[in-house]
C-alpha cells in the first residue's frame, strides 16, 4: 500500500457534475447554446458547516481538475500539489479547496472530445468557441450546486488568473478575495499574433484533417511546433538569458549544420 508524507492530501478521485439541460442551456458569449454540460472537479479538505471556508482554484491553459494528490496508479501528483495540502499555502486543515476543469478542455469537462448527442460522434471542430467568461459561468453552476454562496477566495495563474479576473467582475458578491497571478485582462496584438502562428502550425500538419482526427492519427508535429511557440511566450528575454544564455548543448563548438546547437533549441524541442 502506498504511503504519503504528512503534507499530502493522498489519493483523490475526480468527481463529475452535470448541468444546463434544455431548456436551461448555457448561453455562450457567441450566442450559441451548449447543453448537457459535464464539469470535472476535485476537492481537498472539508467544507465547514456554514460553508464559508471554500477556495476555488482555476487552472491554466494545459491544466485540469487534478490539482493535488494522486490518482491510483499515478507516479506524479497533481499540478499544484506543492501548494495544496495540510499546512501548505492552501491549507486543507483549514480550507475546502475546489478545482474544476474548464469547458472546452478535453480533460473531463465537456469539450471537443465529448460526444455530440446530435451526431453520436466527438464534436471536434464543430464544438462552439468558448470564452473565459463562458468557462467562469459554467463553474459558477458547480459552486451553486455545492451550496456555496460566498467563496473565501479564488485563485489562478495565467489563464487561471484570467478566470479569476472574470469571476471578480461577473460575480463580485460571491467572493471575499481573489489571488490573481501572472495574467492580464486582454491579449495584446503580439499575443494574438503568436497564437495565430501556433494555430497555423497545427493546421499545416498533414494529419490536421480539418480537426476531425478522433480515432485517427493526430497532428502531433504541428502541435509540437505550437507548444514550442507557446513556451517562447511563457518566458521573457531576460529569463531566457538567465536560464540558457547562448550556451551550447553537449558540444564545444557550433555544428554548422541543421542540428540543434544551443540549449534553448533543445529545451523547445523537449517541450514540443
N, C-alpha and C positions, 0 to 999 in steps of 0.2 A: 504494500500500500504506500502511495506517495506521501511524503511528509513535506510540510511547508514551514517557512520561517514565520516567526510570530507577527510579522508585519504584512503577511499576505492574506488576501480575502479567500484564498483556497480555490476549490472547484466552484465554478459558476455555470449556469445554464442560460442560454438566450431564451427570452420569452417573446410572445407574439400577440399583438393587439390588432383587431380588425375594426374598421370604421368606414364611414362615408358610403353607406349603401344607398341606392336610389330610394327616394328622390332627394336624399341629402348628400349628393356628391360634393367633392371638394372642387370649388371653382378656382381654377388656376389663374395666374396673372395674365395669361394669354387669352382667357375667356373660355378655354376648353374645360371640360369636366372630367374628373378622374374618380371612378367609383370603385367600391370594394377594395379599399386600401388596407394593406398589411404593414404594420410597423414592428420591426425587430428591436428589442431593447433588453438591457441588462440592468440589474440593480445591485447595490452593495450597501451593507449596513441595514439598519432597522428604521422604518418610518415611525416617528413618535405618535402618540395617541392623538394629539392635536394637529398632526401633520404639518408642523412648522419647521422641520429640520431638513427639508429636501433641497438638493442641489442638482441642477440639470447640466450635464456636460455635453457640449457639441463637438463632433469630430471634424477633422479636416477633410480635404478632397478625397484622399485614398483610405480614409479610416472606416471604422464600422462601429457596431454597438459594443464590441468586446474590448472594453477599456481597461479592465483589470482582472487579475486572477487567471485561472487556467480552465479551458475546456478539457474534458477527458481525452487523453492522447496528445495534448499539446506539449511541445518542447519549450515554447516560449510563452510568457504571459501576455495579457492584453497590452495595447499600445501605450497606455498611460499608467501602467502598474506601479511605476516608481512614485506616482503622485497620489494614488488611491489605495487606502487600506488602513489598518489600525495604526494610529499615531503618525500617519503621513500627512501631507498637506491637506488632502481631503480625507479627514479622519473618520473612518467608518465606525469608530466607537461613539462618535457624536452625531454624524450626519448620514442621511439617506441619499446615496448617490445614484443618479439615473443617467444612462447614456443610451441613446437610440440611434439607429441607422436612418439616414435621411431617405426620403422617397427619391426615386431617380437613380439610386445606387443599385448595385447588384449583390448586396451583402445581407439579404434577408428581408428588407423592406421592398415594397412594390417598385419595380423599375423595369428597364428594357428586357431583362431576362425573365420577367414574370410572364405567365400565360395570359394572353388576351382572351377573355371569355367569348368574345365575338368570333374569333378565328380558331381557337384551340391551339395556337402557336405562340411562341415568345413574341412580345411586342417588337423587339428590335428597334429599328429606326422609326417605327410608327408611334413609339412612346412619346407622349407630348413633352415639350420643353418645360422644365420646371425651374423656378427662380428660388433665390434664397428665402424670399417671403413665403413661397409655397411650402418649402421644407419646414419652416418655422410653424406655419399654421397647422400643418399635419401633426407636428409634435405637440402642439397645444391640445389637440384632441386626446393624445395619450395622457398628458398631465391632468386634463379634466377627468378622464377615465379613472385615474388613480386617486381622484378625490382631493387633489392638492389645489387649494385656491390661491395660495401665495408661496412661491419658491423663496427659500432663504437666499439663494444666489443662482446665477447661471454663469457658465464659463466655457471658453473655447479659444483656440488659436487658429490663425489663417482663415480658411473657410468656416471653421467653427467660430471664430471671432466675428465674422460677418453675420452668422446666425444670431450670435449674442446681441449684436447691434440691432439687427432687425427685430428681435424679440423685445428689446428695450423700447423700441418705437411703437410696435404694434400692440404690445400688452404690458405697458409700464406699471399698471396697477397690480400685476401678478408676480412681481419680483421685488425683493428688498435690496438687491445689489447685483452688479454684473462685473465679471472679471474678463476683460477683453484683451487678447494677446496677439501681437504681430499681425494686424489686419488693417483694413481700410474700408471706407464707406462706398467707394466706387472704383471700378477698374480704370486705370489711366489708359490713354491711347497706346502706350508701349505694351502694357499688359495684354490688351486686346489683340495687338499685333502678334505677340509671342504665341498666344493661344490659337490664333488662326493658322500660323505656321505649323503648330503641333497637329491641328485637325487635318490640315492638308497632307501631312506626312502619313497619317493613318489612312486617309482616303486614297493616297497614291499607291498603297500596298496592293499587290495583285490579289491578295486574299481579303480585301475590304468587302467585296461582294455586296455593295450598296447597303452595308450594315446588316445584312441578313446572313450572318455566319454562324448562327446557333446550330450545333450539330455538324458543323463543317470546320475546316481549318480557319484559324483566326488571323487577323492582320498583325502578327507578332512583331514583324520587322518595323512596320510603321509605328506601332505602339512603343517600341524601344526608342525610336528617334524622338517621339513625342515626350517620353519620360526624360530623355536626355535634355530636351529643350526646357522641360519643366524644372529640372534640377539647376539649370543655369539661372532661372529666375528666382529660385529659393535662396540664392546666396548673393551677397554684394561683391563688388570687385575687391573691396578691402578684405573680406573674409576669405575669398579665393587666394589672395596674395598670402595671407597668413597660413592657410591650410596647405596650399600646394606650391605657391610661387611658380618658378619656371624649372622646378626640379624634374629631372629625367626619371623614368620608371625602369628600374632594374637594368640600367645601362649607363655607361660613362660618356658616350658621345652620341650625336644625332645619327639616325639611321639613313637619312637621305633617301627614304622610300615612303610608301604609304602606310607603314606600320605606325603604331601609336608610340611616340617618343616620351610624352610628358605624363606626369602623374595625373593631371587634371583630365587628360583624354581617357586614361584608363578608368578613372573614377566614373566618368559619364557612361562609359561602356558597361561598367558593372551595374550602375543604376538602371541603365536601359534593359 
